[in-house]
């Protein structure tokens, strides 16, 4: 277990506000607290936001939850690329 001094914020996802909201919701379902970073830019000028690129909204979690959060993000990517 990490001490409080070892816990940091880790970006686990970057994308549009819509995608970041979905990932944050999936993390909440697993009882992982997540926050948005750079979300003001995505609201003020959403046409300038590239998924995972310039101006992307980032989803941030505690380093204590990063492994579970990465699994949730992987699940998200599997679901959006799943053929119908």
MIDOSE-1310 file (N, C-alpha, C; in nm, 2 decimals, decimal comma, always signed):
residues 84
xxxx	+0,08/-0,12/+0,00/+0,00/+0,00/+0,00/+0,09/+0,12/+0,00; +0,05/+0,22/-0,08/+0,13/+0,35/-0,09/+0,10/+0,44/+0,03; +0,20/+0,51/+0,07/+0,18/+0,61/+0,17/+0,12/+0,73/+0,11; +0,06/+0,82/+0,19/+0,00/+0,95/+0,13/+0,10/+1,03/+0,05
xxxx	+0,23/+1,02/+0,09/+0,33/+1,10/+0,01/+0,36/+1,04/-0,13; +0,33/+0,91/-0,15/+0,35/+0,84/-0,27/+0,24/+0,86/-0,37; +0,12/+0,90/-0,33/+0,00/+0,91/-0,41/+0,00/+1,04/-0,49; -0,01/+1,02/-0,62/-0,01/+1,14/-0,71/-0,13/+1,13/-0,81
xxxx	-0,16/+1,23/-0,88/-0,26/+1,23/-0,98/-0,21/+1,18/-1,11; -0,29/+1,09/-1,18/-0,24/+1,03/-1,30/-0,35/+1,04/-1,40; -0,31/+1,09/-1,52/-0,41/+1,10/-1,64/-0,42/+0,96/-1,70; -0,55/+0,91/-1,70/-0,57/+0,77/-1,76/-0,65/+0,78/-1,89
xxxx	-0,70/+0,90/-1,93/-0,77/+0,91/-2,05/-0,77/+1,05/-2,10; -0,77/+1,07/-2,23/-0,78/+1,21/-2,29/-0,87/+1,20/-2,41; -0,96/+1,29/-2,42/-1,05/+1,29/-2,53/-1,15/+1,40/-2,53; -1,26/+1,38/-2,60/-1,37/+1,49/-2,60/-1,44/+1,49/-2,47
xxxx	-1,52/+1,59/-2,45/-1,60/+1,60/-2,32/-1,69/+1,49/-2,31; -1,76/+1,45/-2,42/-1,85/+1,34/-2,42/-1,78/+1,21/-2,38; -1,67/+1,18/-2,44/-1,60/+1,05/-2,41/-1,54/+1,05/-2,27; -1,49/+1,17/-2,23/-1,43/+1,18/-2,10/-1,54/+1,16/-1,99
xxxx	-1,66/+1,21/-2,02/-1,77/+1,19/-1,93/-1,82/+1,05/-1,92; -1,81/+0,97/-2,03/-1,84/+0,83/-2,03/-1,74/+0,75/-1,94; -1,61/+0,78/-1,96/-1,51/+0,71/-1,89/-1,52/+0,75/-1,74; -1,54/+0,87/-1,71/-1,56/+0,91/-1,57/-1,68/+0,84/-1,50
xxxx	-1,79/+0,82/-1,58/-1,90/+0,75/-1,53/-1,87/+0,60/-1,50; -1,80/+0,54/-1,60/-1,76/+0,40/-1,58/-1,67/+0,39/-1,46; -1,58/+0,48/-1,43/-1,49/+0,48/-1,32/-1,57/+0,49/-1,19; -1,67/+0,58/-1,19/-1,76/+0,60/-1,07/-1,83/+0,47/-1,04
xxxx	-1,87/+0,39/-1,15/-1,94/+0,27/-1,12/-1,85/+0,17/-1,05; -1,72/+0,18/-1,07/-1,62/+0,10/-0,99/-1,57/+0,16/-0,86; -1,64/+0,27/-0,82/-1,61/+0,34/-0,70/-1,47/+0,40/-0,70; -1,43/+0,45/-0,82/-1,30/+0,52/-0,84/-1,34/+0,67/-0,86
xxxx	-1,28/+0,75/-0,77/-1,30/+0,90/-0,79/-1,21/+0,95/-0,90; -1,27/+1,02/-0,99/-1,20/+1,08/-1,10/-1,24/+1,22/-1,12; -1,15/+1,30/-1,18/-1,17/+1,44/-1,20/-1,13/+1,47/-1,35; -1,19/+1,58/-1,40/-1,15/+1,63/-1,53/-1,03/+1,73/-1,51
xxxx	-0,95/+1,73/-1,61/-0,84/+1,83/-1,62/-0,85/+1,90/-1,76; -0,84/+2,03/-1,77/-0,85/+2,10/-1,89/-0,99/+2,10/-1,95; -1,09/+2,09/-1,87/-1,23/+2,08/-1,92/-1,28/+2,22/-1,96; -1,23/+2,33/-1,90/-1,28/+2,46/-1,94/-1,25/+2,48/-2,09
xxxx	-1,14/+2,44/-2,14/-1,11/+2,46/-2,28/-1,21/+2,39/-2,37; -1,24/+2,27/-2,33/-1,34/+2,19/-2,40/-1,48/+2,24/-2,41; -1,51/+2,32/-2,31/-1,64/+2,39/-2,30/-1,64/+2,52/-2,38; -1,53/+2,59/-2,37/-1,53/+2,73/-2,43/-1,51/+2,72/-2,58
xxxx	-1,42/+2,63/-2,62/-1,40/+2,61/-2,77/-1,39/+2,46/-2,81; -1,51/+2,39/-2,80/-1,51/+2,25/-2,83/-1,46/+2,21/-2,96; -1,47/+2,30/-3,06/-1,43/+2,26/-3,20/-1,28/+2,25/-3,20; -1,21/+2,30/-3,10/-1,06/+2,29/-3,10/-1,01/+2,17/-3,02
xxxx	-1,10/+2,08/-2,98/-1,06/+1,97/-2,90/-1,05/+1,85/-2,99; -0,93/+1,79/-2,99/-0,91/+1,67/-3,06/-0,90/+1,55/-2,96; -0,96/+1,44/-2,99/-0,96/+1,33/-2,90/-0,82/+1,28/-2,87; -0,78/+1,29/-2,75/-0,64/+1,25/-2,71/-0,53/+1,34/-2,76
xxxx	-0,57/+1,45/-2,82/-0,47/+1,54/-2,88/-0,48/+1,68/-2,82; -0,46/+1,78/-2,90/-0,46/+1,92/-2,86/-0,59/+1,96/-2,80; -0,59/+2,01/-2,68/-0,71/+2,06/-2,61/-0,80/+1,95/-2,55; -0,75/+1,83/-2,55/-0,83/+1,72/-2,50/-0,86/+1,73/-2,35
xxxx	-0,98/+1,69/-2,31/-1,02/+1,68/-2,17/-0,96/+1,56/-2,11; -0,89/+1,57/-2,00/-0,82/+1,46/-1,94/-0,90/+1,41/-1,82; -0,90/+1,27/-1,80/-0,96/+1,21/-1,68/-0,84/+1,17/-1,59; -0,85/+1,22/-1,47/-0,74/+1,20/-1,37/-0,79/+1,12/-1,25
xxxx	-0,71/+1,03/-1,21/-0,74/+0,94/-1,09/-0,62/+0,94/-1,00; -0,64/+0,89/-0,88/-0,53/+0,87/-0,79/-0,44/+0,76/-0,83; -0,31/+0,77/-0,81/-0,22/+0,67/-0,85/-0,25/+0,54/-0,77; -0,32/+0,54/-0,66/-0,36/+0,42/-0,59/-0,46/+0,34/-0,67
xxxx	-0,54/+0,41/-0,76/-0,64/+0,35/-0,84/-0,60/+0,33/-0,98; -0,48/+0,35/-1,02/-0,45/+0,36/-1,16/-0,46/+0,23/-1,24; -0,43/+0,12/-1,17/-0,44/-0,01/-1,24/-0,58/-0,05/-1,28; -0,67/-0,03/-1,18/-0,81/-0,06/-1,21/-0,87/+0,04/-1,31
xxxx	-0,82/+0,17/-1,30/-0,87/+0,27/-1,39/-0,83/+0,24/-1,54; -0,70/+0,19/-1,55/-0,66/+0,15/-1,69/-0,74/+0,04/-1,74; -0,78/-0,06/-1,66/-0,86/-0,17/-1,70/-1,00/-0,11/-1,75; -1,05/-0,02/-1,68/-1,18/+0,04/-1,72/-1,17/+0,12/-1,85
xxxx	-1,06/+0,19/-1,87/-1,04/+0,26/-1,99/-1,03/+0,16/-2,11; -0,96/+0,05/-2,09/-0,94/-0,05/-2,19/-1,08/-0,11/-2,22; -1,16/-0,13/-2,12/-1,30/-0,18/-2,14/-1,38/-0,08/-2,23; -1,36/+0,05/-2,20/-1,43/+0,15/-2,28/-1,39/+0,14/-2,42
xxxx	-1,26/+0,14/-2,45/-1,21/+0,13/-2,59/-1,26/+0,00/-2,66; -1,27/-0,11/-2,59/-1,32/-0,23/-2,65/-1,46/-0,22/-2,69; -1,54/-0,15/-2,60/-1,68/-0,13/-2,63/-1,71/-0,04/-2,75; -1,63/+0,07/-2,76/-1,66/+0,16/-2,87/-1,61/+0,11/-3,00
xxxx	-1,52/+0,01/-3,00/-1,47/-0,04/-3,13/-1,53/-0,18/-3,16; -1,63/-0,22/-3,08/-1,70/-0,35/-3,10/-1,78/-0,34/-3,22; -1,77/-0,44/-3,31/-1,86/-0,44/-3,43/-2,00/-0,47/-3,39; -2,10/-0,41/-3,46/-2,24/-0,42/-3,43/-2,29/-0,56/-3,47
